[in-house]
Amino acid sequence: MSRVIYSWNYAEWGGAQIHFLALLREARKEFETVVVLPDSTDHQFLGFLQAEGIRFETFDGSIDLGQKHGSIEKLQRHWTRFRAESSMLKKIREVGIENTIVHTDITPSQSLLSLAYLCLRAPVFITLHNAMPPVSKWRWILWKIKYRLISMFANFNVFVTNRHAGKYFEQLFGDRVNRNTKITYDSIDPAAVKGALAETFDRGATLKRLGISEGKFVVLTVGQFVDRKGRWVLLEAAKTIASQNDKISFVWVAPSLAEGLDRKRVDEFELGEGFKLVRSSDVGTARPDILRFFQVADVFALPSYVEGVPIALLEAMAIGLPCISTRVYGIPEAIVHNETGLLIEPGDADQLAASILSLYGDHELRRRLSSNGRAHVIKNFDQRQAARIAVAAYKEAIPLRND
């Protein structure tokens, strides 16, 4: 049987991995599937794979996604990347690359040689979730050279998860790649959402466990607690709201918690019960646990600076939460302002606070955004459709063979 290997070189998990899980569920119906990932991967995500019976193989090393300052730190990061990708390629070879597709989460701007190595041996797919932040003219020229070089490989294929990303990367790739690029939207599992809503959820007990009074109006965020997700913007908004209204609390669910200077900065906002940072593994060990947890909230807020179409936002909308997010990248493909949610400008804590307060005080607005948002996501962001598009592309790249 033909095989699909899904692989990446970093230990953290997020929306990209949930997207891969959606593709895996469909692909494994017709292909052997294997995930190749760092041995330092968060145990919660490994638990997701184990719960679904998905085979995975690990390799030593992973890249550091943290921000670097100075030439030495940047050189160290490049060396770490080289070692991690070498280990990843070795493990892919060990799994077996004959009659195999490799779907990997690395990009030409950072990993051109690794992609070229794979393209010489197998059909290769990458998924691009969002446009990249503005860069200097010279870096853009360098990127364009790299993207045009990889476009010359007939085995190289691209998916994007939203129209905005597709338009952006058209500027970089060659004509053949652009003609064949397909949109596999970041999306939700309607059956899982339906199951989460059908199960009994004890909101009062959950709030008590979090240390939040039962009568509170809860604003939820789900995602990595990092700058690009707008963490400090949300905390500024929370501080502004706390000075006017003591009935609103904020909960942020993340794969890992703030430490060191980040933890100190969180504490400086002095929000007390008004802000809870919760580790996702404490919410539950399986994806359905996290989906059920969305029901603890009255509103979902994600004030990101950089996003494609974030899966956590789509899941919140599908659960029926009125949502607030930023007018950036692919997010307006999910949120139509004042119809399926509220859009704000990135970095505007005052606007975020005003939007939360408007939802707090307007039950009819919450009801309308909840109903419209849920219908929009269920209709347009079904992961089964995205997965079928991917699997059809796999079949074109390597005809199925039953051995």
N, C-alpha and C positions, 0 to 999 in steps of 0.2 A: 504493500500500500504506500502511496506517496505520503510525504511528511511535510508538516509546517512547523518550523522552529520559531518561537517568539522570544526575542532577546533584548536586553538592555544592560547598561553598564553602571547603574546607580542603585543605591540601597533603599532610598526613600520610595514610597508609593503614593499614588494619587490618582487623579482622573485618567491619566494615560493608561495606567494598569487596569482600571475598571473598564476602560474602552477595550483593551486587549481581551479581558475576560468575556466580553460580549461577543467578540469575534471568535474566540476559542469555542464557545458553546455551539456555534453553528459549524465551524470548520471541523470539529472532531466527529461530526456525523459522517464525513466523507474522507477525512485525512487522519493519519496518525499525527498527534500534536504533542509537542514538548516545549516547555518554558525553560530558558537558560538565563539565569540571573545571579547576582552576587550572593556569596554565602553570608553576607552581613545584612541581607534583606530583613526588614521588620517581620517578626514572627506572626503578626496578625495577618499580613498579606499571604504568607506561606500557609496559614490556616485556611484562608479563602480557597487556595488551590487544593489543599488536602480535602476540604469539605466537598469539593466538586469532583474529586478523583482525578485531578489533572497532574500528569507526570511533570516533574521539574528536576533540573540538574543545576548545581551551583558551581561557581568558580571563585577563585581567590581574588580579592581586590574589588574596589569600586571607585568611581570618581567622586570628587568633593564638589557639591553644587553650591557651596557657600561663596559669598562675595570675597574676592581677593584684592589686596592692595599692595602695590609695589612689585618690582620686577622679580624678586626672589620668590614671593608667594605664587606669582603667576607661572613661573617656570616650574615650581614644584607641582602645581596643578596639572600642567601639561605632561610632566613625567608620570604623575599618578594616572592620568587618562591613558597614556600609552601602555602602562603596565596592565591596567584594568581591561583595556580592549584586547591586548594580546592574550590575556587569560580567557576572555570571552570567546575569541576566535578559536583558541585551542579547544575549548569545551564544545563548541559547535562542531568542530572536526571530529571530536570523539563521539558525539551523538550520531554523526553520520550525515554527510551533505549530499550524497548521491540521491537523485530523485526527490530532492528536497527544495522547499521554498523557505527563505529566511525573511521573516518580518521583524525588523529591528528598530528600536527607538534611538537611533543615532542620526546625526545630520551631516550633510556635506561641509558645512561651515567649520565643524570641529573634527570630523572623522572621515575625511575624504579617502585616505588610504585604506582604512578598514572597509569602507563600502566598496571601493574598487576591488579589494581582495575577494570579498564575497561575491561580487558581480562576475568575477572570472570563473566562479565555481557553481553558481546557482542563481535562479531568479531571486531578486531582492526587492522587498517592499519597505517603504518607510511611511509613517503617518505624521503629518505636520498639523499641529493644533492651533497655532496662532502666529501672526506676523511677529517679526523681531523688532525690538526697540530701535529707534534711529541710531545710526552709527556714522563715523566719519566717511568722507568720500573715498579714501583709500581702502578702508576696510570693506566698503560696499563693492568696490572694484575687485578686491581679492575674493569676496564671496561669489561674485558673479562668475569669475574664472572657475572657481571650484564647482559651482552648480552646473556650469556649461560642460565642464570636463566629465562629471558623473553622468550627465545627460547623454553622453556619447555611448554609454554601455546599453546595449539592447536589453539586457537582463534587469535594468533598473526601472522601478515602478514607484509611483507616488499616490498616496491617498491624502486628502485634506479633510478636516472635520467640520468645516464651515466655509461659506462662500467668501467671506472676507480673507481668510487664509489663502484660498485659491487664487484670488486676484493679486494678492501680495506676491506669492511665489511665482506667478507667471512672469514677473520681471527678472527672475533669476534663472529658471530652468530653460532648456532648449525647447524647440518647437515640438519634437516628438513626445517628450515627457508631458508638456502642456496639453497636447491633444488627447493624451491617454489618462490624465489625472482624473480621479473619481472622488466624489464627496461621500465619505462614510461618517455621517454625523455622529458626534458625541450624543449619546441617547440613553434612554431608560428602558427598563424591563417592565412592561405593563403588568405582566403576571405577578412579578415580585411586589410591585406597588399595590396591586389589588389584594394580595395576600397580607401585606403589612396593615392595610386599612381594615381588613376583615378580622384581624386578631384583636383581642382585648388589650388595651394599653392603659395602665394605671398611671395617669399623669400626676396625680397627687403624690403617690409613692415615689415617683421618679424625681419630682421637684424636692421632696424631703431628703432623698438620698444626695441630691446635689447641694443641699443647704440653702434652698430658695423657698421663700414663703409661698404657700399654695395660691394665694390670690394675685401673684405677680403676672404681669404681661411680659411674655418672654420673646426676646429677639435672638434668633439662632443663626450662627455661621458654622459651616462645615468646610474644612479644608486645611491645608498646611498653614501653620501660624508663622507666616513669613511676610516680608515687606510687600512683595508684589500682590499679595491678597488684600492689602490695605489695612493691616492690623492696627496701625497707630491712628489711622483715620477713624476706624470704628471706635477705638477707645476714646478719642477726642469727642466724638459724637456722644458716647455714653456718659462722659463727664459733663457735657453740656446739658444733656437730658436729666442727669441726676440732680443738677442744681435747680431744676424746675418741677420734677415729677419723681416721686419715690416709689411709683408703682411698676416701673419698668426695669427688668433685669436682662442681662446679656449672657449668652452661653456660646462659647466657641469650642467645637469639637475638632481635634487635630490628631494626626498620627503620633506626634510627640509634643511634649510640653516645653514651655520657655525655660531656659536655664541661664545662669550667670547674669550678664548685663541685661539681657532681654527680660528676665524675671524681675530684676531690679526696676527696669523702666515700667513694667506692668504695675508693680506695686506703687510707683510714684503717682499713678492716677488716683489712688486711694478710693477705689470703687467698692471695696468690700464685697457684700452680697450682690452688688450690682453687676459683677462680672465674674464668670466662672470659666476657666480654661480646663477642658476635660479631655483626657486621652481617649482616643477612639476605642482602644482595646478595653477600656472600662465601661464603654457603652454596650459592647457585645463582641463576640468572636466571629460572627458571620455577617454578611451583607444585610440579610433581613433584619438583624438586630438594629443596625444603623438606620434603616428605613423606618422602622417602628419608632425610633427615637425622635424623628422629625416631628412627631405629634406632640412633643413636649412644648412646642413653640406656637406663638400666635403670628409671628412674622419671620421671614428669612431675609437676611441682609448679607451681601457679598460685595464690598466696596473695592474690588480689584483694580489694579493699574494695568495688568496684562492678563488676558484670558482668551481662550478660543470660545467655545460654548461650554461652560463648566458643568460637569455631570451633577455635582451637588446642587447647583441651581435648578437644573432640570428635574431632579428628584424632588426637591422642595415644591416646585410648581405642580408636579404630578401628584404629590401627596395632598395638595390643596392649600398650601401656605401662600398668602400674598407676599410677593417678593420685591426686593429693592436691589438693584445692582447698577453698575456703571456703564456709561455709553462708550464702551471701548471694544475694538476688535469684533468678535463674533456675537457678543452678548445681545445686541439689538435684533439678531435673528431669532432669539427666544423671547425677549421682552420688547413688546410694543408699548411705548410709554402711555400710561394711563388706560391701557386696554388689557394687557396681560401681566402687567407689573409696573413698577416705577423705575425710571432711569435717572441717575444723577451724574454729575461730572466727577471724574476721578480726582481724589485728593480733597474733595470739598466736604469737610466734616460737618459744617453748618447745614448744608443741604441734606446730608444724610440724617442729621438729627431732626430737621424739619419734616422730612419724609416719614420717619418713624413716628413722630408725634401726630402727623396727619392721619396715619393708619390707626394709631391708638384711639384717636377721638372720633373715627368715622367707621362704624360697623358696616354700613352699606358699601363703602369703598372696599373694605377688606373682603366682603362677600363677593363683590363683582370681580375683583382681581383674582380671587381664589378660583372662582368658577371659570373665568375666561382663560387663566393661565393653565389650569389643569387640562382643559379641552384642547388648547393649542399644543401642549407638549405631547399628550396622548396621540394626537393626530399626526404630528410632524416629526417626532423624535423617538420612534420605536426602534430599539436596538436590533430587532430581528431584520428589519429592512437594511440597516447599515451593514450588518453581518453578511447578509445574502449578497450584497454588492461586492464585498471583499472576497467572499468565497468564489463568486463567479470570475473575478479577476485572477484568483489563484488557479482556477481550472484552465483559464486561457494561457497562463504562464507555464503550467506543467500538467498535461492531461492525466487524469486519474488512471492508476494502474493497480489492479488487484493481484497481489503476489501470493 
